[in-house]
Amino acid sequence: PSLSALSEVLRLEQKRRTGIVFPLQKLARCLAPGVDTARFSLFQPGLAALQCAEGLFRSDRGHTIDYVSSAVRMDHVPPPDLPEVCFIGRSNVGKSSLIRALFSLSPEVEVRVSKTPGHTKKMNFFKVGKYFTLVDMPGYGYRAPKDFVEMVEAYLQERHNLKRTFLLVDGVVGLQKTDHIGVEMLEEFGIPYVMVLTKIDRASRGVLLKNVLEVQDYVKEKTHGCFPQLFLVSSLEFSGVHLLRCFVAHVTGNLPTVEAG
């Protein structure tokens, strides 16, 4: 858990530090010479931006992070008064675990994580001070709630304060047919989104590299609204979590400057 704080990561030797903060760059070293890695580092914030983003995810007396409410219909959701991001993916992709890792510096924030796939049946809203709202969406696939499509499609179409959707893909098995459900919805509605590969600590380097290249090729050839860079995360080892915090802060307009387009 200590690696959830950037100050602890900075104590590591440089190679391991880079692997924790920028896991995709670490993986790029394993590629054959001449392979295009431009999409591996489109978003590469400096230390100041990473620290600024971490501050948003760390609650204190003047900055409260808390669970707001859950909803199954749009008339039950909180008012859209802050920039918003949502996390979506198939059942058992590690979505709630990732959100808990993002909020790990604020242990009072309760993000329920179950060993049973498909535990999240509602849209769960977490308010991060006066800065943004983060939404944990129900999982799709065989464990999806029966009204999943109606609930999620309505949210994606009507939530005008939604700044970015984070589409999670299992890093061990790669992009599956069920993941196309999420891609097709986001593409159909013209929603800007990002692909996030989860559970990278469970995949061998070869398997992970294969899945990364396949997903990035898919993004390049088959999508229009997806950010070209893939994000890699491990909720257990906190790899990629610091970078993802920074990207969330960036897309919600809460970083004054960042070294990225």
C-alpha positions as CSV (number, residue, x, y, z in Angstrom):
1,P,0.0,0.0,0.0
2,S,2.9,2.4,0.5
3,L,3.4,2.7,-3.2
4,S,0.0,4.3,-3.5
5,A,1.9,7.5,-2.5
6,L,4.2,9.1,-5.1
7,S,6.6,10.1,-2.4
8,E,7.3,6.4,-1.7
9,V,7.6,5.6,-5.4
10,L,10.3,8.3,-5.7
11,R,12.4,6.4,-3.1
12,L,12.8,3.5,-5.5
13,E,15.7,3.2,-7.9
14,Q,15.0,4.8,-11.3
15,K,14.3,1.7,-13.3
16,R,11.6,0.4,-10.9
17,R,10.3,3.9,-10.4
18,T,9.7,4.3,-14.1
19,G,8.0,0.9,-14.3
20,I,5.5,1.9,-11.6
21,V,4.7,5.3,-12.9
22,F,5.0,4.6,-16.7
23,P,4.5,0.8,-17.1
24,L,3.8,1.1,-20.8
25,Q,7.2,2.7,-21.4
26,K,8.9,-0.1,-19.4
27,L,7.2,-2.6,-21.8
28,A,8.3,-0.6,-24.8
29,R,11.9,-1.6,-24.1
30,C,11.0,-5.2,-25.0
31,L,9.9,-4.3,-28.5
32,A,12.0,-5.1,-31.6
33,P,14.1,-2.1,-32.9
34,G,12.1,0.0,-35.4
35,V,8.7,-0.7,-33.9
36,D,6.7,2.6,-33.6
37,T,6.3,3.5,-30.0
38,A,4.9,7.0,-30.5
39,R,1.5,6.1,-29.0
40,F,3.2,4.7,-25.9
41,S,4.0,8.2,-24.4
42,L,1.5,10.7,-25.8
43,F,0.5,11.6,-22.2
44,Q,3.7,11.9,-20.2
45,P,3.3,14.4,-17.4
46,G,6.2,15.7,-15.3
47,L,6.6,15.3,-11.5
48,A,4.8,18.6,-10.7
49,A,1.6,17.4,-12.6
50,L,1.7,14.0,-11.0
51,Q,2.0,15.6,-7.5
52,C,-0.8,18.0,-8.3
53,A,-3.1,15.1,-9.4
54,E,-2.2,13.1,-6.3
55,G,-3.4,16.0,-4.1
56,L,-6.8,15.8,-5.7
57,F,-7.1,12.1,-4.6
58,R,-5.9,12.8,-1.1
59,S,-8.7,14.0,1.2
60,D,-8.1,16.5,4.0
61,R,-10.0,18.9,6.2
62,G,-10.7,21.3,3.3
63,H,-11.0,18.7,0.6
64,T,-13.6,15.9,1.1
65,I,-13.8,12.8,-1.0
66,D,-16.9,10.8,-0.5
67,Y,-19.5,8.4,-1.9
68,V,-22.5,10.5,-2.9
69,S,-25.2,8.1,-4.1
70,S,-26.1,5.2,-6.3
71,A,-28.7,5.2,-9.1
72,V,-30.3,2.8,-11.5
73,R,-32.2,5.5,-13.4
74,M,-31.2,8.9,-14.7
75,D,-33.8,10.7,-12.5
76,H,-31.9,9.4,-9.5
77,V,-28.4,10.6,-10.4
78,P,-26.8,13.6,-8.6
79,P,-27.0,17.0,-10.4
80,P,-24.4,17.4,-13.2
81,D,-22.6,20.3,-11.5
82,L,-19.0,19.0,-11.8
83,P,-16.9,17.5,-14.5
84,E,-17.4,13.8,-14.5
85,V,-15.5,10.6,-15.5
86,C,-16.9,7.1,-15.5
87,F,-15.3,3.6,-15.4
88,I,-16.9,0.8,-17.4
89,G,-15.9,-2.7,-18.3
90,R,-17.1,-6.3,-18.4
91,S,-17.8,-8.2,-15.2
92,N,-14.7,-9.2,-13.2
93,V,-12.4,-6.9,-15.1
94,G,-11.2,-5.3,-11.8
95,K,-13.1,-2.1,-12.1
96,S,-14.0,-1.5,-8.4
97,S,-10.5,-2.6,-7.4
98,L,-9.0,0.0,-9.6
99,I,-11.2,2.7,-8.3
100,R,-10.3,1.7,-4.7
101,A,-6.6,1.9,-5.7
102,L,-7.2,5.4,-7.1
103,F,-8.7,6.4,-3.8
104,S,-6.2,4.5,-1.7
105,L,-4.8,7.8,-0.2
106,S,-8.3,8.5,1.3
107,P,-9.0,5.2,3.1
108,E,-12.3,6.6,4.5
109,V,-13.8,6.4,1.0
110,E,-15.6,3.0,0.8
111,V,-15.4,1.3,-2.6
112,R,-17.0,-2.1,-2.2
113,V,-15.0,-4.9,-3.9
114,S,-16.5,-8.3,-4.1
115,K,-15.0,-11.7,-5.2
116,T,-18.2,-12.3,-7.0
117,P,-18.2,-11.0,-10.7
118,G,-20.8,-8.5,-11.5
119,H,-21.2,-7.2,-7.9
120,T,-21.7,-3.6,-9.1
121,K,-25.4,-3.4,-10.1
122,K,-25.9,0.4,-9.9
123,M,-24.1,3.5,-11.0
124,N,-22.1,4.6,-7.9
125,F,-21.1,8.3,-7.7
126,F,-18.0,9.6,-5.8
127,K,-17.5,13.3,-5.4
128,V,-13.9,14.5,-5.3
129,G,-14.2,17.8,-3.4
130,K,-15.2,20.7,-5.7
131,Y,-13.3,19.3,-8.6
132,F,-14.9,16.3,-10.3
133,T,-17.1,13.3,-9.9
134,L,-16.0,9.7,-10.5
135,V,-18.6,7.1,-11.5
136,D,-18.3,3.3,-11.0
137,M,-20.6,1.8,-13.7
138,P,-22.2,-1.7,-13.7
139,G,-20.2,-4.4,-15.5
140,Y,-21.4,-5.8,-18.8
141,G,-21.3,-9.4,-20.0
142,Y,-22.9,-12.5,-18.5
143,R,-23.2,-10.9,-15.0
144,A,-24.7,-7.6,-16.1
145,P,-27.8,-6.3,-14.5
146,K,-30.9,-7.1,-16.7
147,D,-31.5,-3.3,-17.3
148,F,-27.8,-2.6,-18.0
149,V,-28.3,-1.4,-21.6
150,E,-31.1,0.9,-20.7
151,M,-29.3,2.3,-17.7
152,V,-25.9,2.8,-19.2
153,E,-27.0,4.0,-22.7
154,A,-29.2,6.7,-21.0
155,Y,-26.3,7.8,-18.9
156,L,-23.9,8.0,-21.8
157,Q,-26.3,9.9,-24.0
158,E,-27.7,12.3,-21.4
159,R,-24.8,13.1,-19.1
160,H,-23.5,16.3,-20.6
161,N,-20.8,16.9,-17.9
162,L,-19.2,13.5,-18.8
163,K,-15.6,14.4,-19.9
164,R,-14.1,10.9,-20.4
165,T,-15.1,7.3,-20.2
166,F,-12.5,4.8,-19.1
167,L,-13.1,1.4,-20.7
168,L,-11.4,-1.4,-18.8
169,V,-10.0,-4.5,-20.5
170,D,-8.5,-7.5,-18.7
171,G,-4.7,-7.4,-19.3
172,V,-4.4,-11.2,-18.9
173,V,-6.9,-12.2,-21.7
174,G,-6.9,-9.0,-23.8
175,L,-9.8,-7.6,-25.8
176,Q,-12.8,-10.0,-25.9
177,K,-15.9,-10.1,-27.9
178,T,-17.9,-8.9,-24.9
179,D,-15.6,-5.8,-24.7
180,H,-17.0,-4.8,-28.1
181,I,-20.3,-4.0,-26.4
182,G,-18.6,-1.1,-24.6
183,V,-16.7,0.0,-27.7
184,E,-19.8,0.0,-29.9
185,M,-21.8,2.0,-27.4
186,L,-19.1,4.6,-27.0
187,E,-18.5,4.9,-30.7
188,E,-22.2,5.0,-31.6
189,F,-22.8,7.9,-29.2
190,G,-19.5,9.7,-30.0
191,I,-18.3,9.6,-26.4
192,P,-14.5,10.2,-25.9
193,Y,-13.0,7.3,-24.1
194,V,-9.7,5.7,-23.1
195,M,-8.7,2.0,-23.0
196,V,-7.2,0.7,-19.7
197,L,-5.6,-2.7,-19.4
198,T,-6.1,-4.0,-15.8
199,K,-4.4,-6.8,-13.8
200,I,-1.0,-6.4,-15.5
201,D,0.7,-7.9,-12.5
202,R,-1.0,-11.3,-13.4
203,A,0.2,-11.4,-17.0
204,S,3.6,-12.6,-18.2
205,R,5.6,-10.0,-20.1
206,G,5.1,-11.8,-23.4
207,V,1.3,-12.1,-22.9
208,L,1.0,-8.5,-21.8
209,L,3.0,-7.2,-24.8
210,K,0.9,-9.2,-27.2
211,N,-2.3,-7.9,-25.7
212,V,-1.0,-4.3,-25.7
213,L,-0.1,-4.4,-29.3
214,E,-3.3,-6.1,-30.3
215,V,-5.4,-3.5,-28.4
216,Q,-3.4,-0.5,-29.8
217,D,-3.8,-1.9,-33.4
218,Y,-7.5,-2.3,-32.7
219,V,-7.8,1.3,-31.4
220,K,-5.9,2.7,-34.4
221,E,-7.8,0.7,-37.1
222,K,-11.3,0.4,-35.6
223,T,-12.1,3.3,-33.4
224,H,-12.6,7.1,-33.8
225,G,-13.3,8.3,-30.2
226,C,-10.6,6.4,-28.3
227,F,-7.5,8.2,-27.0
228,P,-4.5,6.6,-29.0
229,Q,-2.5,5.8,-25.9
230,L,-3.4,2.7,-23.8
231,F,-3.1,2.9,-20.0
232,L,-1.8,-0.1,-18.1
233,V,-2.6,-0.6,-14.4
234,S,-2.2,-3.0,-11.5
235,S,-4.5,-2.3,-8.5
236,L,-2.3,-4.6,-6.4
237,E,1.2,-3.0,-7.2
238,F,-0.1,0.5,-8.1
239,S,1.6,0.4,-11.4
240,G,0.0,3.0,-13.7
241,V,-2.2,4.3,-10.9
242,H,-0.3,7.6,-10.5
243,L,-0.4,8.2,-14.2
244,L,-4.1,7.4,-14.4
245,R,-4.8,9.8,-11.5
246,C,-3.0,12.5,-13.5
247,F,-5.0,11.8,-16.7
248,V,-8.3,12.0,-14.8
249,A,-7.2,15.4,-13.3
250,H,-6.2,16.5,-16.8
251,V,-9.4,15.6,-18.7
252,T,-11.5,17.1,-15.9
253,G,-9.7,20.4,-16.3
254,N,-7.9,20.3,-12.9
255,L,-4.3,20.5,-14.0
256,P,-3.0,24.0,-14.6
257,T,-0.3,22.7,-17.0
258,V,0.6,19.3,-18.3
259,E,3.2,18.2,-20.8
260,A,0.7,16.5,-23.1
261,G,-1.6,17.2,-26.0
